[in-house]
Amino acid sequence: MKSLLITALLFLIPACAPGNSIKKTADLVFERAVVQFTGLDARLSPEQMPITFKDGKAKDGKLNEWTSGFFPGSLWLVYEYTGKPEILEMAKRQTAKLDGIIGMHTHHDIGFQVNSSFGNGYRLIGDPAYLEMMKAGAEKLSTRFSPVVGCTRSWNPGKRWNFPVIIDNMMNLEILCEVYRLTGEEKYLDIARSHANTTLKNHFRPDGSTWHVVAYDEETGAVEKKQTSQGFSDESTWSRGESWALYGFTMMYRETKDPAYLEQARKVAAFLIPMLPKDGVPEWDFNAPGTKHAFGMDAVGAPDPSVYKWRPGDPVLRDSSAGAIIASALAELASYTSGKESKRYRKTALKIVGTLASPEYLAAPGENGGFLLKHGVTNLHKWSGVDIPLTYADYYFLEAIQKLMKLEN
């Protein structure tokens, strides 16, 4: 009986808690990914990519859905770690489904769609056709750039905003930087730097937290509004938005070695790390009701109480996708810093990954619709996508583990 109890307790310890190797965590997670993704691959039609799984039902999306590149990207990462030929074939097949993506109705997330899939594929097997897709993706994204505003347009004009720029868009600069590095075409780097510089100027509060949306006047470039569409309120800090900021400026430092970008990433980390719960996985918004730094329902831009289903005493929902992105960014940021600062970033990333690799978040084999991670949130403001797996959570989780492995080597 005593030995069974000890075994059960050991099973509940996060896989990379102090004293446990990240290699053990990596082996566990990537072996689980092979099982989960094999089932997911078999389920998908040629016209669909996975989005999530809810109430026993899969929700798959069209090929032009903003998340469409993450499943092929996850397969490339699993192939990179395992070397399994059957995973390579899956990665190629799922990537090929996006061959027509440039001709579809697309948006600023063409970077996510193409770089996660074709970008990882080109990095790993060097197929020249993949490079052509990356170049086409960078060119498509560049058509959304306004030299007046200094940014690429995120969403198309609508009733709320004319030229909205969301903090998420920092992530799509990566394809511009990579295509510049691979081809020497300077206009792509110029656009990326302009967007990053404008975002650095306008998207951040003094403490390093972010607004989700900054809306500009297309004719003058002046800022019209600053809001937080997917967070709790306009002045709150949506955790996934903050994770995009951390990752985006860390990536821009990698690609340019501009110290201003490194300094901004460090500032975001300085704000973000103290806001994390003890296990490292963030609440969906750092100021949502029930959090340590909660705002009230009277905050500007807070959701309609009739729609917002959280009530005092309910547990505050976590967002595993934000945790995965933060872990990936911090693991990389640790490699650009030194001493106690670097150790702090690495330790935090390990803590998050350890929690995500525990049974609370990591799906059991054959469950969760083929996804790895549970407990993601897309837009709780509208009570949309609450407590679900998310394809991009899986992608950045795998990436975070690989980056932590490199830190140990």
One Martini backbone bead per residue (centre of mass of N, CA, C, O) as a GRO file, in nm:
protein
  409
    1MET     BB    1   0.059   0.062  -0.022
    2LYS     BB    2   0.298   0.255   0.008
    3SER     BB    3   0.411   0.219  -0.283
    4LEU     BB    4   0.156   0.322  -0.428
    5LEU     BB    5   0.161   0.606  -0.309
    6ILE     BB    6   0.437   0.688  -0.416
    7THR     BB    7   0.372   0.650  -0.714
    8ALA     BB    8   0.141   0.857  -0.726
    9LEU     BB    9   0.307   1.101  -0.636
   10LEU     BB   10   0.515   1.092  -0.867
   11PHE     BB   11   0.304   1.137  -1.099
   12LEU     BB   12   0.234   1.441  -0.989
   13ILE     BB   13   0.503   1.532  -1.060
   14PRO     BB   14   0.655   1.735  -1.235
   15ALA     BB   15   0.868   1.641  -1.493
   16CYS     BB   16   1.061   1.928  -1.434
   17ALA     BB   17   1.141   1.922  -1.164
   18PRO     BB   18   1.356   1.943  -0.939
   19GLY     BB   19   1.577   1.674  -1.050
   20ASN     BB   20   1.453   1.669  -1.329
   21SER     BB   21   1.477   1.601  -1.654
   22ILE     BB   22   1.412   1.735  -1.962
   23LYS     BB   23   1.445   1.468  -2.114
   24LYS     BB   24   1.208   1.323  -1.981
   25THR     BB   25   0.996   1.519  -2.075
   26ALA     BB   26   1.047   1.495  -2.377
   27ASP     BB   27   0.991   1.197  -2.408
   28LEU     BB   28   0.703   1.202  -2.307
   29VAL     BB   29   0.580   1.420  -2.500
   30PHE     BB   30   0.671   1.304  -2.781
   31GLU     BB   31   0.536   1.031  -2.746
   32ARG     BB   32   0.253   1.149  -2.711
   33ALA     BB   33   0.244   1.296  -2.984
   34VAL     BB   34   0.246   1.053  -3.165
   35VAL     BB   35  -0.025   0.944  -3.074
   36GLN     BB   36  -0.208   1.193  -3.108
   37PHE     BB   37  -0.131   1.277  -3.409
   38THR     BB   38  -0.210   1.017  -3.550
   39GLY     BB   39  -0.513   1.048  -3.492
   40LEU     BB   40  -0.548   1.329  -3.612
   41ASP     BB   41  -0.456   1.269  -3.902
   42ALA     BB   42  -0.682   1.051  -3.960
   43ARG     BB   43  -0.933   1.254  -3.922
   44LEU     BB   44  -0.860   1.440  -4.144
   45SER     BB   45  -0.931   1.630  -4.395
   46PRO     BB   46  -0.809   1.788  -4.686
   47GLU     BB   47  -0.979   2.072  -4.578
   48GLN     BB   48  -0.840   2.040  -4.283
   49MET     BB   49  -0.778   2.179  -3.953
   50PRO     BB   50  -0.701   2.199  -3.635
   51ILE     BB   51  -0.828   2.352  -3.326
   52THR     BB   52  -1.034   2.168  -3.142
   53PHE     BB   53  -1.196   2.030  -2.832
   54LYS     BB   54  -1.553   1.973  -2.743
   55ASP     BB   55  -1.762   1.773  -2.594
   56GLY     BB   56  -1.652   1.528  -2.788
   57LYS     BB   57  -1.577   1.745  -3.019
   58ALA     BB   58  -1.458   1.838  -3.314
   59LYS     BB   59  -1.271   2.137  -3.426
   60ASP     BB   60  -1.246   2.222  -3.752
   61GLY     BB   61  -1.075   2.394  -4.016
   62LYS     BB   62  -0.993   2.580  -4.250
   63LEU     BB   63  -0.708   2.655  -4.435
   64ASN     BB   64  -0.747   2.983  -4.363
   65GLU     BB   65  -0.702   2.955  -4.087
   66TRP     BB   66  -0.484   3.093  -3.858
   67THR     BB   67  -0.409   2.783  -3.741
   68SER     BB   68  -0.313   2.589  -3.988
   69GLY     BB   69   0.016   2.565  -3.927
   70PHE     BB   70   0.050   2.407  -3.645
   71PHE     BB   71   0.028   2.108  -3.708
   72PRO     BB   72   0.257   2.081  -3.907
   73GLY     BB   73   0.463   2.206  -3.712
   74SER     BB   74   0.444   1.986  -3.493
   75LEU     BB   75   0.538   1.756  -3.674
   76TRP     BB   76   0.820   1.869  -3.727
   77LEU     BB   77   0.908   1.864  -3.428
   78VAL     BB   78   0.871   1.560  -3.388
   79TYR     BB   79   1.066   1.474  -3.606
   80GLU     BB   80   1.317   1.614  -3.494
   81TYR     BB   81   1.319   1.435  -3.228
   82THR     BB   82   1.255   1.128  -3.346
   83GLY     BB   83   1.289   1.046  -3.668
   84LYS     BB   84   1.020   0.955  -3.779
   85PRO     BB   85   0.900   0.867  -4.088
   86GLU     BB   86   0.589   0.888  -4.035
   87ILE     BB   87   0.603   1.188  -3.945
   88LEU     BB   88   0.719   1.304  -4.201
   89GLU     BB   89   0.478   1.228  -4.381
   90MET     BB   90   0.274   1.393  -4.228
   91ALA     BB   91   0.410   1.669  -4.257
   92LYS     BB   92   0.401   1.679  -4.564
   93ARG     BB   93   0.095   1.638  -4.602
   94GLN     BB   94  -0.004   1.880  -4.426
   95THR     BB   95   0.156   2.097  -4.577
   96ALA     BB   96   0.037   2.049  -4.867
   97LYS     BB   97  -0.251   2.163  -4.797
   98LEU     BB   98  -0.109   2.475  -4.815
   99ASP     BB   99  -0.032   2.545  -5.117
  100GLY     BB  100  -0.297   2.761  -5.156
  101ILE     BB  101  -0.281   3.000  -4.940
  102ILE     BB  102  -0.205   3.258  -5.107
  103GLY     BB  103  -0.492   3.249  -5.277
  104MET     BB  104  -0.636   3.309  -5.035
  105HIS     BB  105  -0.804   3.440  -4.786
  106THR     BB  106  -0.614   3.666  -4.606
  107HIS     BB  107  -0.382   3.770  -4.344
  108HIS     BB  108  -0.156   3.843  -4.098
  109ASP     BB  109  -0.137   3.513  -4.043
  110ILE     BB  110   0.053   3.409  -4.270
  111GLY     BB  111   0.294   3.358  -4.087
  112PHE     BB  112   0.183   3.126  -3.924
  113GLN     BB  113   0.100   2.940  -4.160
  114VAL     BB  114   0.392   2.925  -4.305
  115ASN     BB  115   0.623   2.908  -4.089
  116SER     BB  116   0.536   2.655  -3.928
  117SER     BB  117   0.546   2.476  -4.182
  118PHE     BB  118   0.749   2.558  -4.416
  119GLY     BB  119   0.974   2.662  -4.231
  120ASN     BB  120   1.035   2.394  -4.085
  121GLY     BB  121   1.072   2.226  -4.338
  122TYR     BB  122   1.315   2.382  -4.452
  123ARG     BB  123   1.502   2.350  -4.205
  124LEU     BB  124   1.500   2.020  -4.221
  125ILE     BB  125   1.497   1.954  -4.568
  126GLY     BB  126   1.531   2.188  -4.798
  127ASP     BB  127   1.289   2.254  -4.967
  128PRO     BB  128   1.253   2.481  -5.224
  129ALA     BB  129   0.940   2.505  -5.219
  130TYR     BB  130   0.928   2.620  -4.931
  131LEU     BB  131   1.075   2.884  -4.987
  132GLU     BB  132   0.867   2.994  -5.188
  133MET     BB  133   0.642   3.012  -4.975
  134MET     BB  134   0.784   3.209  -4.788
  135LYS     BB  135   0.812   3.438  -4.994
  136ALA     BB  136   0.507   3.464  -5.049
  137GLY     BB  137   0.426   3.528  -4.756
  138ALA     BB  138   0.593   3.785  -4.721
  139GLU     BB  139   0.463   3.939  -4.954
  140LYS     BB  140   0.173   3.930  -4.850
  141LEU     BB  141   0.227   4.079  -4.583
  142SER     BB  142   0.350   4.346  -4.711
  143THR     BB  143   0.065   4.453  -4.823
  144ARG     BB  144  -0.015   4.551  -4.510
  145PHE     BB  145   0.170   4.789  -4.528
  146SER     BB  146   0.221   5.116  -4.364
  147PRO     BB  147   0.420   5.397  -4.379
  148VAL     BB  148   0.243   5.583  -4.205
  149VAL     BB  149   0.212   5.392  -3.955
  150GLY     BB  150   0.442   5.139  -3.948
  151CYS     BB  151   0.243   4.894  -4.017
  152THR     BB  152   0.069   4.611  -4.011
  153ARG     BB  153  -0.232   4.504  -4.077
  154SER     BB  154  -0.458   4.327  -3.930
  155TRP     BB  155  -0.744   4.401  -3.944
  156ASN     BB  156  -0.995   4.492  -4.112
  157PRO     BB  157  -1.204   4.719  -4.168
  158GLY     BB  158  -1.448   4.865  -3.934
  159LYS     BB  159  -1.650   4.984  -3.688
  160ARG     BB  160  -1.414   5.007  -3.466
  161TRP     BB  161  -1.179   5.000  -3.697
  162ASN     BB  162  -0.941   5.090  -3.942
  163PHE     BB  163  -0.624   5.043  -3.809
  164PRO     BB  164  -0.547   4.761  -3.674
  165VAL     BB  165  -0.316   4.660  -3.403
  166ILE     BB  166  -0.185   4.367  -3.283
  167ILE     BB  167   0.030   4.203  -3.075
  168ASP     BB  168   0.039   3.937  -3.243
  169ASN     BB  169   0.196   4.061  -3.497
  170MET     BB  170   0.486   4.007  -3.399
  171MET     BB  171   0.497   3.707  -3.498
  172ASN     BB  172   0.481   3.774  -3.822
  173LEU     BB  173   0.781   3.886  -3.849
  174GLU     BB  174   0.947   3.625  -3.885
  175ILE     BB  175   0.914   3.577  -4.191
  176LEU     BB  176   1.056   3.834  -4.277
  177CYS     BB  177   1.331   3.773  -4.146
  178GLU     BB  178   1.386   3.498  -4.281
  179VAL     BB  179   1.374   3.592  -4.576
  180TYR     BB  180   1.600   3.789  -4.552
  181ARG     BB  181   1.820   3.582  -4.462
  182LEU     BB  182   1.777   3.395  -4.731
  183THR     BB  183   1.779   3.655  -4.963
  184GLY     BB  184   1.836   3.981  -4.891
  185GLU     BB  185   1.556   4.122  -4.869
  186GLU     BB  186   1.520   4.430  -4.714
  187LYS     BB  187   1.214   4.503  -4.697
  188TYR     BB  188   1.139   4.296  -4.477
  189LEU     BB  189   1.310   4.412  -4.248
  190ASP     BB  190   1.197   4.699  -4.255
  191ILE     BB  191   0.910   4.622  -4.176
  192ALA     BB  192   0.970   4.480  -3.910
  193ARG     BB  193   1.108   4.721  -3.769
  194SER     BB  194   0.878   4.922  -3.792
  195HIS     BB  195   0.670   4.760  -3.636
  196ALA     BB  196   0.830   4.724  -3.375
  197ASN     BB  197   0.878   5.028  -3.314
  198THR     BB  198   0.576   5.109  -3.302
  199THR     BB  199   0.498   4.910  -3.081
  200LEU     BB  200   0.695   5.009  -2.864
  201LYS     BB  201   0.563   5.298  -2.851
  202ASN     BB  202   0.223   5.211  -2.829
  203HIS     BB  203   0.166   4.915  -2.665
  204PHE     BB  204   0.288   5.027  -2.391
  205ARG     BB  205   0.322   5.041  -2.071
  206PRO     BB  206   0.537   5.139  -1.826
  207ASP     BB  207   0.539   4.826  -1.697
  208GLY     BB  208   0.510   4.626  -1.975
  209SER     BB  209   0.238   4.624  -2.056
  210THR     BB  210  -0.051   4.551  -2.267
  211TRP     BB  211  -0.219   4.608  -2.539
  212HIS     BB  212  -0.397   4.462  -2.787
  213VAL     BB  213  -0.513   4.734  -2.925
  214VAL     BB  214  -0.412   4.955  -3.194
  215ALA     BB  215  -0.554   5.242  -3.336
  216TYR     BB  216  -0.536   5.397  -3.655
  217ASP     BB  217  -0.475   5.654  -3.872
  218GLU     BB  218  -0.427   5.609  -4.205
  219GLU     BB  219  -0.354   5.914  -4.291
  220THR     BB  220  -0.151   5.992  -4.022
  221GLY     BB  221  -0.078   5.767  -3.777
  222ALA     BB  222  -0.257   5.812  -3.550
  223VAL     BB  223  -0.376   5.752  -3.244
  224GLU     BB  224  -0.708   5.645  -3.138
  225LYS     BB  225  -0.680   5.355  -2.986
  226LYS     BB  226  -0.687   5.157  -2.668
  227GLN     BB  227  -0.723   4.800  -2.639
  228THR     BB  228  -0.887   4.477  -2.503
  229SER     BB  229  -1.054   4.244  -2.665
  230GLN     BB  230  -0.956   3.947  -2.517
  231GLY     BB  231  -0.979   4.066  -2.253
  232PHE     BB  232  -1.127   4.198  -1.982
  233SER     BB  233  -1.002   4.492  -2.032
  234ASP     BB  234  -0.853   4.770  -2.152
  235GLU     BB  235  -0.648   4.778  -1.879
  236SER     BB  236  -0.575   4.501  -1.908
  237THR     BB  237  -0.385   4.181  -1.905
  238TRP     BB  238  -0.345   3.973  -2.153
  239SER     BB  239  -0.161   3.694  -2.149
  240ARG     BB  240  -0.121   3.630  -2.451
  241GLY     BB  241  -0.033   3.912  -2.533
  242GLU     BB  242   0.220   3.912  -2.350
  243SER     BB  243   0.348   3.665  -2.488
  244TRP     BB  244   0.379   3.789  -2.767
  245ALA     BB  245   0.569   4.015  -2.677
  246LEU     BB  246   0.798   3.844  -2.566
  247TYR     BB  247   0.852   3.681  -2.820
  248GLY     BB  248   0.876   3.904  -3.038
  249PHE     BB  249   1.130   4.057  -2.910
  250THR     BB  250   1.311   3.815  -2.895
  251MET     BB  251   1.310   3.755  -3.199
  252MET     BB  252   1.413   4.038  -3.295
  253TYR     BB  253   1.686   4.003  -3.162
  254ARG     BB  254   1.780   3.754  -3.311
  255GLU     BB  255   1.754   3.895  -3.607
  256THR     BB  256   1.919   4.192  -3.524
  257LYS     BB  257   2.065   4.278  -3.243
  258ASP     BB  258   1.882   4.482  -3.105
  259PRO     BB  259   1.885   4.618  -2.789
  260ALA     BB  260   1.590   4.724  -2.772
  261TYR     BB  261   1.456   4.442  -2.786
  262LEU     BB  262   1.583   4.316  -2.541
  263GLU     BB  263   1.485   4.526  -2.336
  264GLN     BB  264   1.182   4.472  -2.384
  265ALA     BB  265   1.177   4.176  -2.307
  266ARG     BB  266   1.276   4.224  -2.016
  267LYS     BB  267   1.038   4.405  -1.933
  268VAL     BB  268   0.818   4.200  -1.973
  269ALA     BB  269   0.935   3.987  -1.780
  270ALA     BB  270   0.927   4.169  -1.524
  271PHE     BB  271   0.617   4.176  -1.525
  272LEU     BB  272   0.525   3.872  -1.564
  273ILE     BB  273   0.652   3.677  -1.355
  274PRO     BB  274   0.505   3.793  -1.089
  275MET     BB  275   0.209   3.709  -1.214
  276LEU     BB  276   0.253   3.424  -1.164
  277PRO     BB  277   0.182   3.146  -1.057
  278LYS     BB  278   0.336   2.893  -0.889
  279ASP     BB  279   0.313   2.694  -1.158
  280GLY     BB  280   0.320   2.922  -1.418
  281VAL     BB  281   0.023   2.927  -1.515
  282PRO     BB  282  -0.176   3.147  -1.652
  283GLU     BB  283  -0.407   3.345  -1.656
  284TRP     BB  284  -0.602   3.481  -1.902
  285ASP     BB  285  -0.594   3.731  -1.696
  286PHE     BB  286  -0.423   3.934  -1.468
  287ASN     BB  287  -0.723   4.108  -1.401
  288ALA     BB  288  -0.917   3.911  -1.330
  289PRO     BB  289  -1.142   3.783  -1.156
  290GLY     BB  290  -0.953   3.630  -0.880
  291THR     BB  291  -0.704   3.770  -0.893
  292LYS     BB  292  -0.448   3.944  -0.745
  293HIS     BB  293  -0.509   4.190  -0.984
  294ALA     BB  294  -0.802   4.272  -0.977
  295PHE     BB  295  -1.074   4.380  -1.149
  296GLY     BB  296  -1.364   4.525  -1.199
  297MET     BB  297  -1.678   4.539  -1.362
  298ASP     BB  298  -1.621   4.870  -1.396
  299ALA     BB  299  -1.428   4.848  -1.605
  300VAL     BB  300  -1.308   4.946  -1.889
  301GLY     BB  301  -1.434   4.701  -2.107
  302ALA     BB  302  -1.593   4.517  -1.959
  303PRO     BB  303  -1.793   4.268  -1.945
  304ASP     BB  304  -2.093   4.144  -1.972
  305PRO     BB  305  -2.248   3.990  -1.713
  306SER     BB  306  -2.449   3.817  -1.898
  307VAL     BB  307  -2.195   3.674  -2.045
  308TYR     BB  308  -2.022   3.657  -1.800
  309LYS     BB  309  -1.981   3.350  -1.606
  310TRP     BB  310  -1.825   3.452  -1.389
  311ARG     BB  311  -1.802   3.399  -1.032
  312PRO     BB  312  -1.773   3.433  -0.723
  313GLY     BB  313  -1.561   3.142  -0.645
  314ASP     BB  314  -1.456   3.079  -0.902
  315PRO     BB  315  -1.232   2.960  -1.096
  316VAL     BB  316  -0.953   3.062  -1.254
  317LEU     BB  317  -0.869   3.059  -1.568
  318ARG     BB  318  -0.645   2.909  -1.763
  319ASP     BB  319  -0.361   2.939  -2.011
  320SER     BB  320  -0.171   2.718  -2.182
  321SER     BB  321  -0.082   2.889  -2.425
  322ALA     BB  322   0.058   3.115  -2.271
  323GLY     BB  323   0.256   2.932  -2.123
  324ALA     BB  324   0.403   2.817  -2.373
  325ILE     BB  325   0.502   3.087  -2.490
  326ILE     BB  326   0.660   3.182  -2.245
  327ALA     BB  327   0.855   2.943  -2.229
  328SER     BB  328   0.983   2.982  -2.507
  329ALA     BB  329   1.083   3.272  -2.464
  330LEU     BB  330   1.253   3.230  -2.202
  331ALA     BB  331   1.447   3.018  -2.311
  332GLU     BB  332   1.569   3.218  -2.516
  333LEU     BB  333   1.637   3.458  -2.329
  334ALA     BB  334   1.849   3.302  -2.163
  335SER     BB  335   2.061   3.302  -2.412
  336TYR     BB  336   2.086   3.645  -2.398
  337THR     BB  337   2.177   3.605  -2.108
  338SER     BB  338   2.291   3.632  -1.760
  339GLY     BB  339   2.306   3.481  -1.481
  340LYS     BB  340   2.037   3.538  -1.286
  341GLU     BB  341   1.858   3.610  -1.520
  342SER     BB  342   1.882   3.352  -1.685
  343LYS     BB  343   1.796   3.159  -1.456
  344ARG     BB  344   1.512   3.273  -1.422
  345TYR     BB  345   1.407   3.203  -1.703
  346ARG     BB  346   1.463   2.901  -1.696
  347LYS     BB  347   1.306   2.830  -1.438
  348THR     BB  348   1.030   2.926  -1.541
  349ALA     BB  349   1.013   2.745  -1.788
  350LEU     BB  350   1.035   2.477  -1.633
  351LYS     BB  351   0.785   2.514  -1.461
  352ILE     BB  352   0.578   2.529  -1.687
  353VAL     BB  353   0.648   2.262  -1.829
  354GLY     BB  354   0.602   2.081  -1.584
  355THR     BB  355   0.301   2.143  -1.559
  356LEU     BB  356   0.215   2.070  -1.855
  357ALA     BB  357   0.339   1.762  -1.808
  358SER     BB  358   0.110   1.708  -1.636
  359PRO     BB  359  -0.198   1.559  -1.586
  360GLU     BB  360  -0.356   1.831  -1.579
  361TYR     BB  361  -0.257   1.903  -1.896
  362LEU     BB  362  -0.178   1.628  -2.005
  363ALA     BB  363  -0.287   1.412  -2.213
  364ALA     BB  364  -0.409   1.123  -2.258
  365PRO     BB  365  -0.408   0.863  -2.440
  366GLY     BB  366  -0.669   0.926  -2.679
  367GLU     BB  367  -0.730   1.206  -2.581
  368ASN     BB  368  -0.840   1.529  -2.659
  369GLY     BB  369  -0.859   1.488  -2.982
  370GLY     BB  370  -0.520   1.476  -3.013
  371PHE     BB  371  -0.426   1.660  -2.806
  372LEU     BB  372  -0.211   1.762  -2.557
  373LEU     BB  373  -0.347   2.015  -2.430
  374LYS     BB  374  -0.510   2.160  -2.175
  375HIS     BB  375  -0.653   2.455  -2.081
  376GLY     BB  376  -0.773   2.675  -2.282
  377VAL     BB  377  -0.802   3.025  -2.407
  378THR     BB  378  -0.945   3.266  -2.620
  379ASN     BB  379  -1.251   3.430  -2.536
  380LEU     BB  380  -1.387   3.513  -2.239
  381HIS     BB  381  -1.533   3.777  -2.288
  382LYS     BB  382  -1.741   3.585  -2.482
  383TRP     BB  383  -1.738   3.290  -2.401
  384SER     BB  384  -1.491   3.178  -2.590
  385GLY     BB  385  -1.301   2.927  -2.560
  386VAL     BB  386  -1.336   2.731  -2.286
  387ASP     BB  387  -1.150   2.496  -2.176
  388ILE     BB  388  -0.930   2.411  -2.416
  389PRO     BB  389  -0.781   2.297  -2.676
  390LEU     BB  390  -0.479   2.407  -2.867
  391THR     BB  391  -0.275   2.406  -3.137
  392TYR     BB  392  -0.069   2.632  -3.036
  393ALA     BB  393   0.000   2.511  -2.766
  394ASP     BB  394   0.146   2.262  -2.872
  395TYR     BB  395   0.366   2.402  -3.037
  396TYR     BB  396   0.501   2.577  -2.802
  397PHE     BB  397   0.559   2.342  -2.618
  398LEU     BB  398   0.759   2.193  -2.800
  399GLU     BB  399   0.949   2.433  -2.838
  400ALA     BB  400   1.026   2.477  -2.542
  401ILE     BB  401   1.163   2.206  -2.499
  402GLN     BB  402   1.383   2.239  -2.715
  403LYS     BB  403   1.513   2.491  -2.589
  404LEU     BB  404   1.586   2.360  -2.316
  405MET     BB  405   1.771   2.146  -2.433
  406LYS     BB  406   1.983   2.349  -2.548
  407LEU     BB  407   2.068   2.468  -2.269
  408GLU     BB  408   2.194   2.182  -2.171
  409ASN     BB  409   2.413   2.152  -2.423
   0.00000   0.00000   0.00000
